[in-house]
Amino acid sequence: MLKKKQFVCLLSVGAMVAVLAGCSNSGVKFKNPVTITVWTYYNGDQLETFNSLVDKFNEGEGKKMGVTVESSSQGSVNDLETNVLASAEGKVGADEMPNIFSAYADTAYTVDQMGKIADISGYLTKEEKEKYVQNYIEEGDFSGDGSIKIFPVAKSTELLFLNDTDWQKFAGETGAAYDDLATVEGLIETAEKYYDWSDGKAFFGRDAMANYMLIGAEELGTEIFHVENGRMTLDFNEEVAKKLWDGYYVPYVKGYFSASGWFRSDDIKTGNIIGYVGSTSSATYFPTRVVESDTESHDIELKILPTPVFEGGEACAVQQGAGMVVIKATEDEEKACVEFLKWFTKAENNIAFSVGSGYLPVTKEANDMKKIKESDKDLSASMEAILTVGVDTVNNSTLYTTKAFKGGLGARNVLQYSMSDLATADRAVVEERMAGGETLEAATADFLTDEYFQNWYQDTLTQLQAFEG
């Protein structure tokens, strides 16, 4: 993975050179010093890399402009969201709102409805806007009038992460091939083969079920949440829902798929699965060793593959990753925020953040593996593989993210948990039955009927309809 000390050292040297050179690319100089605060959910390598870039800005470009950035991690994404909303609502004991905070569209939309988010489109020229991947810059245009209320700084998509060491053992004895994992159907067949080969162990897991539901539906020609002007129209097609059910619930209750740790990288570490679909930003958490018990452990290598798609479906990839939201303030404060964000997304800086975090660059120029490799001569083999497949996915797939709407987070949570929670509960029953002597076929029979699917489908449909309109 990234050599942190080398990276921080390179950033420090770069900052010193910039200061000594005394040049400012922006040419902006504030009459009075401006201090801006930034709240993020970054942790670990991501936080270290972000803070290193903040230091570089403060010591170089920021110093020339008269701008100082103060960064604070609020913990997890949920912690950040809770703190932002508490501040926005003026709750007793809440901290003052920061100038900038990381946010996904649903949270940003909620705060925007309170009238607190600045439209920063006027601080960027047409040429500056055109430097960004179009889908990314449009994500913050809630009203469809060209506004920018979420500034893209780092994006991610989903990839298939594979414990290649244990895969090679399995593949060598069964003839399984990477190409078998190109489709959802092929993935399920391979997972069944692995279950039989390993004497009942799961092969695969998913980190974000909502992504599976939304992107899977897109591949099959259906947009579950169609949003215009902040209003959602639901299209939870029964035939598409059945394919989604067959693509996850069925192999899960049969034991081919699993989810037991907090994240699927945790399940890789314990040997409960050997592959998962997750965000490129989870790269820094992929383990280098499987620890199955106090006495059994072994080193593993990482293999990166594209996310499986439904057979016959259109290649579609999730567009995710929080952007930066600027709070309404004085003109100097808003302008200072934008100057920092423009600096952060300059190719060399955005690539540095990508290499250190697993996130993908947001400009067209930086989404180029040749430029990325030229920018960092010490790029690790694993991070190079992750960014290579990730950049290729962004450049060659239809990117999709749901537009923000009232209740969007709640609607997404229905997709996140309705199928996965049921699958987990029902698999536990299956395991009890099998422990009592039933065969897999007998133990799962009650859960694989059309009537059982219909009950889930109608319940989920009813829940989603509550967020429509």
N, C-alpha and C positions, 0 to 999 in steps of 0.2 A: 504494500500500500504506500501512500505518500510518506516520504521522509520528512517528518514535520520540522525537525531542526534545520535541515537544509532549506526548506521552503521559507521558514520565518527569516532565516539569515539572508536569503536572496531578496525578500521583500525589504528588509532593513537597509541593505546595500542600495537597492533601487530608490528608496526614500531619500537616502543621503545624497545620492547623485542628483536627484531632482532638486533638492534644496540648494546644493552647491551651484547647480546650473542656473538657478534663479529665473527659470522660464515658467510661464503659465499658459497652458493651452487654451483655457477659457477666456482669458483676458478680463475676467470679472474681478472687481475689487470693491468690497463693501465698505461704506464710510465708517460704520461702527461694527465692532466685532460681533459675530453671531454664533451662538452655541445652539446646536440642535441635538435632540435626543432621539435614539432609535431603540425600539423594543423588538426583539426577535424571539424565536423558539429554538434557535440553533443550540446544539450541544456537541461536546466532543470535538472531533476533527473539524466539523462545520463551524463551530463557534470559534475555534482557534484560528481558522483560516479567515473568517469574517473580521475578527478583531485585529488580525495582522494587517488586513487591507485598510481598516479604519485608521490604524496607527500610521500607515503609509500616507494616507490622505491628509491626516492632521499635520504630519511633519513636512509635507510637500505642498501639493496644490491648495489644500485648505488653509495652510499658513499664509500663503500668498494672497488668497482671497479674503482672509479674515474670518474663516469659518472653522469651528471646532465641532467634531461629532463625538457624542458620548453614547456608547453602546451598552445595552443591558439585555441579557437573556432572561426571559420570564419563566423558563422551564420547558414544559411540553407545549404542543400546539393548543391543547385544551386549556392549560394554565394561562397562556397568552390571551386566548379568546376571552376567558373569564375576567382577566385583569383589564383588558381593553374595554369590555362592555361595562364593567363596574365604574371605570373612569368616565366613560362617555355618559353614563346615567347619573354621574355625580353622587354615587353611593358613599355613605359615611365610611371613612377610613381608606378609601381608594386613593391611589396616587394620582397626581395630575397627569393629564393626557400627554403622551410623548408627541414630538413633531412628526415622527414616522413610526409606523408599526408594520410588521409582517402580517399578511392576512390572505386567506382564501376568499373567493368571491362572495360566499354567503355572509361571512362576518363583515366584510367591507360594505356590502349592500345594506346590512342592518344598521351600521353606523352612519352610512350615507343618508338613510331615511330619517335620521336624527338631525340632518343638516350640518354635519361636522366635517365632512371630507372635502378637501379642495380639488377642484378640477384643474389639473396642472397642464392641460393641453396647450394653453397659451404661452407657456414657458419654453416650448419646443418648436423649432422650425419644422416645416414640411420635410425638409431633407433629413433632419434628425429623427423624425418619426419613421421615415422609410428605412432606416438602418436596422430596425427591429423586425423579427419574424412577425408577419402580419397578424396571425392568430393571437400572439402574445399581447400585442399592443391593443388589440380590440377587446380583450377580456375585461378591461376596466371601463368600457364604454357602456354603462348601464342603460342610458337613454337612447342610444343609437344616433347621437348627434355629433360624434367625433370627440366626446369628452374622454379624459384619461383620469380615472379615479383609482386605478391600480397600476403601478409602474412595474413592468417586468424586470426582475434582476437575476433570477435563476429559475429554471424550469426543470421538470423531470418527466419521464415517461416510464412505462413499465417494461421490464425485460424478464427473461427466464434465467434464474440463477441456479446453477447445478453444481452439486458436490461431485466433481469430475472423477475424483479418486475412486469413490465407491461405485459411480456409474460405470467406470471402465471394467470393474470386476463383473458387474451385472451384464454389461453389453458383451463382454468376452465369452460368457457362458450361454447367452440367450440369442445373440445376434442382433440385439437392439441397436438402433442407430440414431444419431442426432436428428436426422430428417424425420424420424417418426414423431418428433415432438413439435413439428411445424403446425399441426392442427389440433384443435381441442379433441377431436375424435381419436386421432393418433396418440395423443397424450393419455387418454383414458385406457386405450388398448395396452399401452406400454405400462401404465400403472397397475393394471390387472396382472400383466406378465411379471412385474416386479413383486407384487403381492404373493403370487404363487411361488416364485423363485426364492423369496426371502422368508418363506414360512409365515406369512401373515403380516408383513410390515407395510406401512403406507409409503407411497412414493412421493406425493406432491401436496402442496398447500398453496393458499392464496392469502396475501396480506390485506387487500382491499376488495371486499365483495361488491361494494357499490360500483367500483370500476368495472368489475367483471360483468355485472348486470347491464350497466349503461353502454359499455363498449361492445359487449357481445350483441346487444340489441341493435346497435348501429351497424355492426358487421352483417346482421341479418335483415337490414333495411328498415329498422324502426327506431325512432327517437322517443324514448320513454317520456322525457320532460321537454316539451317544446315551449320555449319561452319567448314572448314578445311583450315589450313595454312592462316588464316585471310581472307578467301574468303567465301562469303555467297551464298548458293544455296537456292532459295525460293521454298517452298511447301505450297502455300495458297490454299489448297484443297477446292473446292466449297461446297461439301457436309458437310465438317467439319465446314466451315464458316457459313453455314446455321444453324447448331446446335448452334453455338456460338451466332448467331443473335437471334435465338428463346430463348436462355437462358438468354439474357440480354435486347436487344433492345425491343422485344415484350412486356415483362412485364413492362418495363420502360414507354413506351408510354401509356400503360394502367393504369399507376399510382401505380402499385404494388411495384416498385422499385423507388428510388429517390437519388439525390445528389445535395444538395443546399449549404452546408457549404464548407469551404476550405478542411476539412477532414470529414470523416463519423462520427468520434467521436464528431464533432461539431453538426452533425445532430441528434445524440443520445441525446446530451445535450438539444437541443431545442424541442425534442419530435417528430421530423419529421420522424424518423424511429426508430425501436427498435432492429435492428440487422444489422451487417455489417461484411464483410470479410476484414481483414486488417492484417498488420504485427504484430508479437509478440512484436516488439519494440514500437508499439503504445499503449501498455498496460498502461504505466504511464500517458497517456492522457485520458483514459476512465473516463467519469464523474461519480461522485457519486450522482449527483442530476440532475433531469430534470427540466429545467426552461422554461415553455411554455409562460409565460407572467409575468408582474409585480406582478400579484396577484395569479398566479397558478404555483406551483412547488412541487416536491416531491422527496424523497430519492429513490435511486434505487440500486439493487444488480447486480453484474456481473455473468454471466454464460458463460463458455468457452466450445465450441464444435469444432470438427474437421471441416475443410473446406468441403463444399458439393462437391461431384464429380458427373460426368455424369454417368447415369445408364449404367452398363455394361462396363464402362471404367476402365483402370488400375489405381490403386491408385498412384498418383503422387503429389508431393509437391514442391512448389517453394523454391529454395535455394537463399537467398538474404542477404543483409547486407554488407556494405563496409568493405574491408580489409585495411591493412596498406601497403603503397608503400614506398620503400626506394629509395631515390635519389642517383645517383652516386656521390661518394665523396672519401675522403681518406680511406684507409683500416681501420684505427682506427675508423673513424666516422661510416662507414658501419657496422663494427663489434659491435660497441656500440649500434647502432640501433637494431641489431638482438638480442643482449643480453637483451635489454629492452623488446623486443617483446616476447622473450622466457619466460622471467620472468612474463610478463603480462598474458600469457596464461598457466602458471602453474595452476593446478586444483583449488587450494584455491583462487587464484587471479581472475581467469576467472569466477568462480562461484560467487564471490563477485560482479563482474561487471554485471553478468546476473541478479542476485537478485535485483540490483539497477536500472537496465535499461530495463529489459524485453527481452534483446537479449539472444541468446542461446550460451552455451559454444562451443568451437571448437575442443576440444580433446575428444577422445573416453572415457577416464577416467572420465572426468567431465560431460559427457552426461548421467548422472545417478541420478535419483531423490533421491535415498537413500543418496548418497553422498551430494547432494545439500541441503537436509533437515538437515543432520548432520552438514553441514558447517554453517548453519544459523538457530539458534533455534528460532529466531524472524520472520521467513519468514511469510509474511501475507498470509491469505487464498486466496486472489485473485491472488497474484503473484505465489503462489504454484500451483493454478489451471492452470494458463497460462503456466508455465514452464513444468508442468506434461504433458499436451496435446501437447505442443511444442516438448518436448524431445521424446515423444512417436511417433510423426509424423516423426521426423528426423530418429529415429531408425527403423521405420517399413514402410516407404514409399520410393519410388524411387524419389530421389532428382533431380531437374532439374534447370539449369540456362543456359542462352544462352552464347556461347563463344563470345569473343570480335572479332569484325570485323570493317573495315573502314565504317563509316556511321552508326554504330550500334545504336547510340543514336537516330539518326534521324528516323531509321526504327522502333525502339521501340516506338517513339512518334506517329508514324502513328497508331500503334495498341492502344496506350493509348487514342488517341483522335478521331479517325475516327468514331467509333461507338457511343462513349459516347456523343460527341458534337452533333451529329445528333439526338440522342435520346432526349437530353435536349431541343433542338430547336423544335423538333416535339411534344414533350409533352406540350410545351407552347402553341402550336397551338391547341392541343386537349383540353386543359383547357379553351381556349377562346371559342371554339365551344360549349363545355358543358355549359359554362356560358351563352351562347346564346340560350340554350334550347335543344341542341342535346344530344342524349343518348351516352354513352361510346362507344357502338358498332358503331354508325354512325360517331362519331367524330374521331375514329381511323381507319376507313375502308380504307382510302386512303394510309395509312402507312403500312398496313399489307398484301399487294399484293406481289406476286412473282416478278413482274416487279420492285417494289420499292426496294426489296432486291437486285435484280440483278444490279440495278444502283449503289447501295452502294458497292456491291462486286466488280464490274468492276473498279470503281474509286479507291477503296482501293488497289486492285491488281496492278493497274498501278503505284500507289504511291510506293508500296513496291518493284516493279521490278526495280525502279531507283537505289536501293541499292544493287542489285544483282551483283555478280561477282567481 
